[in-house]
Amino acid sequence: MTKDFKQLLFLPLGGSGEIGMNLNLYSYDNQWIMVDCGLSFADDYLPGIDIIMPDISFIENIKDDLLGLILTHAHEDHIGAVVHLWPEFRCPLYATPFTATILRAKMTEAGLIDQAIIHEIPLGGDVVLGDFDIEFVSLTHSIPEPNALRIKTPLGTIFHTGDWKLDPSPIVGEATDAEKMKQVGDQGVLAIVCDSTNVFNKKASGSEMEVRNSLEKILKNKAGAVFCTTFSSNVARVGTLAHVATATGRHLCLVGRSLKRNVAAARKCGYLENFPDMLTEEQASHIPRQKILYVCTGCQGEARAALMRIVQDNNRNVHLAKRDTVVFSSKIIPGNELTLARLHNLLIEKSVEVITEKDAFVHVSGHPGQDELKQMYEWIRPEIVVPTHGERRHLLKQAEFAKELGFKKTIVPKNGTVIKLAPEPSGIINEVPTGRLALDGHMLISDEDMAIVERRRILFNGAIVIHAIMDERSTLLAPLEITCLGLPEDESGTLVDYIEDKIHQGLTLAAKKKMTDDDVLKEMMRVTGRKAAKQFTGKETGPVTTINLTRISK
């Protein structure tokens, strides 16, 4: 490739068109860097699946030219997929101290720590990878060390924001350096690739200090134990809750492994100063309930998280009681509404007071509202605005908002779109295949894998397993064995009898036609059994039906 044809490209494989799963690629002169490698949580459409992540099949084509993976911060939707996907591309990893600490723990747990090269970059530091000169620029968010990346290339500078907000009174870290941001803009920015998650909020997101003051007032006179649930990686919120516990005369107890791990990492890196001594779950069980504030994982109703286990009485030391208070100090992620509604109802059945962001001021977003976006644009003054990190409606709204402010060039990506940023003309020039991977146990499979499709069919329609034993002439040697799963039956077993009668009729007809081939007979019994179940139950779709045929020679 000659110099005249060198291009600066942006390619998202995750996070453009959805909340979570952030994975972005940049390319110049056939050199590639990756920014973030995150996951998201599955919904009921993927039964048996907890987490999903971007399909990285495209990276197979460029992994020899992949210079490194740069991680902006330690939220799961930005680093959670590294342990699962890194073995496929095995490039060096770059992160600031807190993120590197979290990442090392994850890689150690996955047995990969001796294979991965993790470069720890100081706050405000930089790294040069080929023709990419990458500077880490500290912002504010809900976790220690959220970084934007100023990526300098021969064809221009990209400002990749990562997750951010403008918090004038952050609990963790320093406020955004306005002079530094102005300096970035003064030196010229070709394109800003910017967080869109909170773009529909016209106001600024608000300060964590305001939440601290509000929670202190709300919880000051509560009877019984207080349970507060938030994202385990929201270290700033944990710092807020620790302060609230002390201010309201309560002892602090953390419940949830990931929560404890993130707090330990934050304290190791010098954050959460004046953090109070914590009680273990066993110690807290001996303290008067009105003297305890539990901080729990499970703010999105996750089945195996701490709060759900407590609700289901599966924690031997932590229990709910009448007059306790449960605070959801978090935002409901789109798609989790029904799951959380069920959890809220379970709590209310236990005579527990439930407080969410809809009831009181118990949460502020870690993402920028329109006032903050406007300030960022004024600082950076990019030639091109590229919205990312959001559903399609979020991306389009940010592009619209940028145009209202006078920025003429906006490019709205989808996962898989190849965007040429330079040289002119900029725009979408290609598209690569993309998709989602589901973690099923310890196996990574496509979210469209037949295992998931069949599981979903069984979930909605039930299943039938039919076992037939025949001789070489296709005569039944024993009664059909029919097992129905997830189908309505009465004590008389009428459904099984009905299916059996229909299959016998089919076998009689098959004998008359001298149908003896195993595959033909199995398909006939499958179709007949499925149709019989549909007729008997009145359902529009039949159950997943499996036939086992055993031949015995006389």
Helices and strands as residue ranges (DSSP letters): G 3-5, E 8-14, E 16-17, E 23-28, E 31-35, E 40-41, E 51-54, H 59-62, G 63-65, E 66-70, H 76-79, H 82-89, E 93-95, H 97-109, E 118-120, E 126-129, E 132-138, E 147-153, E 156-160, H 178-186, E 191-195, H 208-219, E 226-229, H 235-247, E 251-255, H 257-268, H 281-284, G 289-291, E 292-296, H 306-311, E 325-328, H 337-349, E 353-355, H 370-380, E 384-388, E 390-391, H 392-404, E 409-410, E 417-422, E 427-431, E 436-440, E 443-446, H 450-461, E 463-470, E 481-485, H 494-512, H 518-537, E 544-551
